[in-house]
Amino acid sequence: MVNVRLILCWCLLFFLMSGVASAKITVSVDRHVIEQGETFQLKIVSDDEPDISILQRDFTVLGTANSSKVSIINGSVSSVKELLVTLAPKSIGTMLIPAIQAGKDRSAPIRIRVKKPSIAQAAQGADIYLEAKTDVQSVYVQSQIIYTVRLYRAVDMREGSLMEPDLPDAVVERMGEDVTFQTRRNGRAYHVTERRFAVFPQKSGKFVIPPTLFQGQVFVNAGKQRSNDPFAGFFQNQRTKRVSVKSNELEIAVNPQPDNVDARTWLPARRLILSESWSPEPPKFKVGEPVTRTLRIEAEGLTAAQLPEIKPFEVNGIKQYADQPTVQTVLQGGKLIGVREEKFAIVPTQSGKLVLPELRLSWWNTEMNQQETIYIPPKIIEVAASTVSGVSTEVMPDVAAKPKEDLSTKEALLIGKEMVKTVVEAGYWPQIAVAAIVAWLITGLGWLQYWRKNRVKFNAARAKAKDNVAVSFKAANKQFREACEKNDARRANLALLQIAKALWPDSASPSLSFLSKKFGNKNFDQAVDELNAVLYASKDEPWDGKKFLAITHPCLKRAREKPKKTSSALPGLYPQHG
């Protein structure tokens, strides 16, 4: 009975935890700044039915639209409900959309701003008109102006096109898709289509945005022709007329950059963030092994094209290989954000403590109207020595390994010594001479047997190793040449490392840095830097394999000839005494 209750408790707990984990709700608005009398849309995405009754306190709910999405992942069925709510604010000023409850989850509140209505052509009762405005009246050169165009229409429209702004002395970026909503002007209902642009004037002085043109066709009332036939509108073509309207012209004062700011570092933005990340995280540095450092600049009120390049730093003991930067301009919460990411493969060439210098970036804060500097502080890194032979200092034995003594040799020496000891103790001098002779003969025979046996083994092993090295070198060298001829950097790198293993079999895992130290050739070092730059790039980069082969071939030839001139590592059995 106790076990059953325990199982039921665990099942209930699991059910409650699963329900909490699956409960989600996200809320967003299509516009954060609106005018009194206008409408906007609130989107609610949740697993459960949201309670929107709390919205009626500060907003008028004009309509709702429901939709749902069902997905099946690994046999698990899940559904997400989307609710679009059309709202009209009841007051002017900063307003807060309260947290929405959906099941056991609550959304975050959203802040919007409601402005007084602007004076427009609606006072004259126009059926369709354009209105243009900017968010600022004065800016610095190359800083952002948000240019908004709104098409108001009180009649149905068949088709139409809105002219894009033509500004030769400015950079223009479209900010997202068109937004539609409803509003009332002078007691008349209008459908509104809003389009926004980010404009960046490139010259100081008076900046004029000329009127924007809209051309289209709208339906006209057929009047009495349809009054006697309620179905005429369904079976007869409705009449249309062409319309053409222009917006108002705008003039903005563009100020030059301040005198105390260097033109090379001029970066006007509303907000700027400089950050770094590592792969792996946290980074672990080792000689000859790359670690990826990602530097990211994120600026509000600038396009990605305006963000500066981050140049690699110079530090003794570190080589850097820059990848192609990633740049994009995105729209987040109705704000234009420029993003630039730079990736660097950092390869330490020496062990110990190294210091990565600080990174500084100066920019002009357009909100505070002042110069500011953001930076990443210097970073002390600890670089571990490489375990690869030739790259790091290895602990070598003080004495060469001695050959293992054969069992028969030990027995012969022991027998000889015991015989001498026995004879001496007995005190018989004639027998001493005989015993000494026998002992020396046995010892000599033992050494002779050991030398013959190990000489055969050593010669066989040396011959076999030599044959294996020759075969592996030949195969790897062939692959290396073919890869270089085809400009295949990655295959050439792998084949070159196989060649290094064949030439230096005692090295556990040779690298390109290992070969650089072995060859001691500046041209090869430079060629390796170019090869690494290609290997560490995220995208395929062109590489001249034939040039690399021409530089590497003489180095390999000299390295292969050196073992022939060196003597055997084992000393001779009978060393010569001069």
C-alpha positions, 0 to 999 in steps of 0.5 A: 500500500505504501509503495502504491502511494509513493508511486502515485506521488511521484507520478503527480509530481512528474505531471506537475513539473511537466506542465510547468516546463511546457507552459510558455507565453510570449507577447509582442506589439507591432508598434511601440509609438502610436498616436491617439486614435490609432490602433495597434496589434498585440500578438500573444503566443501561448500553450494555454488560453490567455486572459486578456480581460485585464487589457480593458482597463487602459485599452479598447479591445476592437477585435481578436483573431485566433490561430493554432499550430500543431507539431509532432516531434519524436512522437510527442504532439504539441500545439501553440495558440496565437492570438492577435488583439487589436487595441486602441489606447484610452489615454495619452502618454507612456502606457504599460501593457500589463502581464498576461496570464496564460495557465500558470505562466505570465508574460513580461509587461510591455511599455508603449508611448501614445502621442497627441495626433498630428495635424494633417490633411484629414481636416479637409476630409480627404479620402486618401493622403500621405503624411511624412515625419522624422523622429529628430530635427537635428542630427550629426553627420552619418547618424540615424534619422528614422523617416516614417511615411503613412498612407491614410485612406478612407476608401477601398483601394484596388492597387497602389505603389509608394515611391521609395525615398531618393536621397543621393547624399544619404544611405537609406535602409528599409526598416522591416515590413509595412504595418497596417492599423486603423485610426480616426481623424476628425470623426472619420475612420481611416486605414493606415499603412506605415513604412519606415526607413533609417536614413544616414546623411553623409554630408553636414548642412541642410538636409532635405527629404523631398515629398514621397509620391503615392500612385494607385487606383481606388474604388468609387461609389456607383451610386444609383446604378446599384441601388435597385440591385443588391447583388450588382456589386457581386456581378458587375465590375466596380468603377475605379479612379486613379489617384496620386498624392504627395507627402510633405517635404521635411528639412533637417539640420545635419551637424558636422562631427565635433572638432575634438573627435578624430575622423578615423574613429567617428562612430555615432550610435545610440548604443554600442556593445563590444563583447568577446567569446571563446571556443572552447569556453573556457579557453584552454591554451596549448602550444600549436593548438588553435583557440577561436576568439570571437569579437562582436560589435553591436550598435543601435542606430548604425548599419553593419557597413558602418562598423569598423574592422577589428584588426588582429593584435601582435603578441610575441609567442602568438600567431593569429589567423582572421576569418571572414567577418560576419556582418548583418543589419537586423531589426529588434523591437523596432530598432535598427541594429548593426552587428559585426562579428570577427573570428580569430584562430589564436595559435600559441607558439611558446608556453608560459604566461602571455598577455592579450592586450586590451581592445578599445573602441571609441564612439559618439553617444548620440543620446548623451551627446558625448564621446565614449570609449568601450573596451575589453580589458587585457587578458593573461593566459597560461599556455601549456607546453605541447606534448609533441616532440620538437615543439616543447622541451622534452625531458630526456634521460641522462643515460642512454637505455642499456641493452637488456642482458641475456640470461646466459650472460648473467649465469656465465658471470656468476659461475666464473665469480663463484669459482674464483671465490671458492678456489681462493678460500681453499688456498690452493694456488695451482688451482687458482690459475686454472679456475681463473682461466676457466672463469675468463673463458666462460665470461668471454663465451657469454659475451660472444654469445650475447653480441652475436644474438643481439647483433642479428636482432638489431640489424634485422630491426634496423633494416625493417624500420628502414624499409617501413620508413621508406614505404610510408615516406614514399606513399605520404610524399605521393599524396602530398604532391597530388594535394599540392597540385590540386591546391587542396590545403587540407589534404596537403596538411594531412599528408605533410604530417604523415611525412613528418611521422615517417622521417621522425618516428620517435615524435608522437604527433608532429605538427607544422610548428614541429616542422618549422623548427626542424627545417629552420627555413624562413620561407617555409615558416611564411608558407606555413602561416599562409597554409594555417590561414586557409586551414583555420578559415570557416569558408574555403579560401584560395591556396597556391599548392604549387608554390607551397610544394616548391618551398617544402620539397628542398626542406624535405630532401635535406631532412631525409638526407641527414639520417644517412650522415649520422651514426648509430645511436648504439655505441660500438661493442669495442670502442676505439681508443686513440 
